């Protein structure tokens, strides 16, 4: 697999350079259309008006999205309602419809889905089982770590000392066992006692899936998620030990990101086939960490039931069950959110506010 995460090391410097350059040159193409194109990829199309949107309001959002003066890192925005793709546009290059895109930490939400499928199939009996039951050979002599459960891993409450600014790059380039590397980190606090978001925890989940299936997280995804949803064009980066990265490294086309959102919105169904249980979707998108807005690798809104997969640089799959809608956004994967402050969530809320029925 091509290793691109190393580019993140230059993200801060690159963002500063980008912010300076973007004001001097056009980076977006002119807005032509946001009417979806019919392709042989499983999507049914409809119109904004037919699915209850105010077309003029959505038009205003897309014109802002394409403006050279707003959202300088933007790439794509797609809107799904009532199961139909109703709007899509690619403000850098129309060919981005067919190009896969690094979704960064939105990968974690895919890992959550795959964990749920493993639970549904009885490969994992309960999220309250200890990780030690599955991969004891990777633990060190600190017996306190043996109390880390799958629930702790999914809610970022393992207590392991893992600083993304330091240890993610080391994990990415690690030549030995990535599981042993994560579990070699010391405990900062007792498992289950505090929330601390980092990329080490999903790697442990990748290891559990490997232990119960005999294959990689990617292998499991192909059989039980990608193939059923017709996702063929993707890349998922893997370290030297063969343990697919559970926190990052998944590259998807924007329309396939939208398929993930649609499947979640449809309570786990796709073309009438059950992909994942409704119970797991409800559990994984429930706010398990109050004050943080976090479920099982999904960010959960404090009201309305909305939830989202989110990755660095504003890679977003936003699911709004009450509106029966999904909004997908992609932007430069390695730009600094803090440096550019694009406020992409305002676009999502403006799109949803355009629903008039």
N, C-alpha and C positions, 0 to 999 in steps of 0.2 A: 504494500500500500504506500502511496505517496504521503509523506509526512509533511503536513502544512502547518501544524500548530506552532512550529517554531517561529512563524511569522508574527505570532502574538507578542514575542519578546520585543519586537520593534513597534508595537502598537502605539505606545504613547508618543514616540518621536514621529511616527508616520501620521498620527492624528494631527499633531501640531503643524506638520508640513501641509497636510491635506487642507486644514482649515485656512491656511494662508493662500493656498493655490486656488481653492474653490471660488474665492471671491473674484478672481482674475480671469477665469475661463469657464465656458459653459461645459457642464458635464452631463447634461441631460439632452435627450432628443425632444423634438416638439411633440406635443400630445396629438396623436392621430385619432385613436379610438380606444375605448375601454370595453367595447362589445366583445365578448369571448368568441374565440375561433373554434369551430367544430373540429375536433380531432378524434382519432380512434384511440381514446385513452380512458374510456369508461365514464366520462362526464356527460351528463345531460345539461343542456343550456336552457336558460330562460331570460326574460328581460327584467330590468329593474322595476318597471311599472307593474308587470304581471305579478311580481313577488312582493308588492306592497311598498316599494321605495318611492320617494319623491325624486324623480330623475334630475331635476334642477339642483337639488341639494347635493346629490352624489356627484354631479358634474363639477360643482364648486370644489368639492374635496379633491377630486382627481386633478383639477387645474392647479390647486395648491401643491399637490404631490409632485407635479411636473415642473413647477416653477423653479427657475434658477436661484431664486432668493430664499427658498424654503427647503428643508429636508435635503441637504446637500449629499448625504450618503445613501439616499434611497435607491432601491432597485425595482421592487415589484410590490403591487398591491392587488389582492384578489378578494372578491366578496362572494359568499355562498349564502343562499337562503332557501329554506324549505327543500333542501337537498339539491338545488340547482346552482350551477355556476352562473352568476348574473353580471359580473364585471371583473375584468382583469386588465392590467396594463403594466408595461415594463419601461420605466423612464430612462434607463441607460441604453438599452439595446433590446429591440423586439425579440431577438434570438434568445434572450434570457428565459423565455417560456420553455425552452428545451434544454437549458443548461442547469446542471445541478449546482447547488449552493450550500456552503458550509453553514449548518444551522446552529453551530456552537452548542451552548448548554441546553437548547431545546431538545437535544439528543436525550437528555435525562428523562424527559417525559415519554419518549419512545421506550426507554428502558423500563419505566413504570408500567407501560402497557404490556410489555413482554413478561414482566414479573407477574402481572395479573393473569395472563394466559397460562403461565406455569402453575399458578395457584388453582385456576379453574380446572386444569387437567390433573390435579392431584399430585403434581411433581413436587410442589411445596405444600405442606399440610397447613401451615399457619405462618403469618408474618410475625408471630410471637416466638417462633423457633430461633435458636441462636445460630449465628453465622458459623460458629465453631462446629456445629453438627455437620456442616456441609464441606468445609475446607479446613479441617484442623491442622493439616500439614503446613499451612502458611502462617500459623500463629507463632508468636515468640513466647518467652517464658513468663510474661506478665499475665497472670491468670485472671486479672480483672477484665481483660479484653474478651474473655470467653462469655461474658454476660451480654455482649453486643448482639442484639436481635436484628432480624430483617426489618422490623418496624423502625428501629433506631437508624438503620442504614437509609431507609426510604424517607425519613423525616429529618435527616441531617442532625442526628442527636447521638452519634457514636461516641463523642468525646475525644476523638483522635485529633492530634495536633497536625493539621495539614493546611498550609497557607498557599492558596492558589497562585499568588504572586511569586512564590518560590518553588513550591513542590510540584505544580502541574507540569512545568517544563521538564523537571527531573523524572516525573512519572512517564511523560511522553517519550523521553529518550532512554529510559531505563532498559538495560540489556538483559537483566535477569527477570525474576518473577515480579510482575506488577502487584500481585496480591500480597506477596511478602513485603514489598516496599511500603505499601499503604499500611499494613498491619505492624510494621516496624516503628511507625511513628508513635511517640509517647501519648498517653492519655492526659489531656488537659483538665477533664472533668469526668465524673462518673457517667457511664452510658445512660441516656434517657433524661439527664438532668438539665441539658441546655442545648439550644439550637446553634449550630455553627455550619454555615453553608460552605461546602468545598467539593472538589472533584475526586477526592479519594473514595468517598462513600459509594458512588455508583460503580466504581471499579470492583468493589466487593460484591455488588449485586451481579455484575457480569460473571464473577467467579462462581457465585451460587448457581446461576443458570447453567454454566459450564458443568458444574458438579452433578446437577440433576438430569441433564440431557446428554452429556457426553460429547457435546459440540459447543461451538462458540455462540455468543449472543447473536452475532450476525446470522449464523446458520439457523438459529431458532426463529429469527425475524423473517428470514426468507420463507420458511415453511408455513409459519402461522400468522404472518402479518403482511409482508410485502407481496407475496404471490397472490393471496386472496384479494388484496386491494388493487392488484394489477400494477404494482410499483416495480418497474424493471430497471430503471435508469437511476442508479445511485452509487455512492461509494461510502464505505464505513471503514475508517482507519483502525488498524490493529497493530499492537506492539509486537516485539520479537517473541513474546511468550504465547502468542496466539489468542490472548484474552481481549476480545473486542473492547474498545474503550466505551465504558458505560456513561460517561459524563459529557463527551464531546466527540467530534470526529465523523459525524454522520452528514453526508452531503445528499440533498434531495432537490428535485425540481419543485418550484412553487406550487404547481397543481397537485403534486403528490403530498406536499405539506397540507394542502387543503383537504385531501382525501383523509388524512389522519384526523383532522378536525371534524369532518363530516361523520366519520365512523363513530367518534366520541359523542357527537351530538345525537346520533341515532341510537344511543345507548348500547353500542357495541355491535350493531348489525351493519352488514354490507351486502347489498343485492339479496336480501332475505336470509343471508347466512350469518350465524352468530360467530363473531370473531373473538369477543371478550364479553364476560358477563356484565349485566347491568349493575350487579352488586359491586363488582370491582370498580367500575367507573364512579359509582356513587362514593365508595370508600376512598378512592385515590384522589378525588377532587373535593373531598371534605377538608375543611381547615383543621389539620391536626396540630399545628403549631400556632396558637393564637398570638396575635401581636406581630407575627411574621407573614401571615397570609400564605401558609405553606401546607400542601397536602402531601401526597406521595409523588414527589418530583413534579408537581403542578403548582403554579402560583394561583391562589384562590382569592377572588374579590371578597371584600367584607360584606357585600350586599348584592342581591340580584342573582346569585348563583353562577356568575361568570367565572371562568378559569382560563389559564393560558400556559402554553409552553413558550419559554423565552430564552433567547441566547444573546451573548455579547454582540454589541453592534446593532441591536434591534432586529433580531430574527424572531418572529412572533407567530404563533398559531393561537388566535383568540377565539374562544368558544362562548357563545351567548345563548344558553338554553331558552331563556324566556322569549328571546326574539327569534329563536330557531335559525340562528345565523352563525357564520364563521367568517372571520377576517384574517387574512394572511398578509404579513409584511416581511419583506427582506430588505437588507441594506448592506453596506460594506461590512464584512464579517470581522475585520480586524481594526476597525476604527474605534476611537475612544468615545464612549457615551458621554463622559463628563466634559471632554474637550468640545464636542459639537452640540450637545444638548438639543437634539432634534425634536423631542416631544412627540414621538410617533403615536403615543397612546391617544393624543388628542384627535388624530385622524380616525382612529378606530371608533372613538365615541361619537365623532361627527358622522361617520357612516351609519352607525346604529341609530343615531338620532334622526336620520333621514327616513326611517321606517315610519309610515303614516297609518298603517292599518291596526 
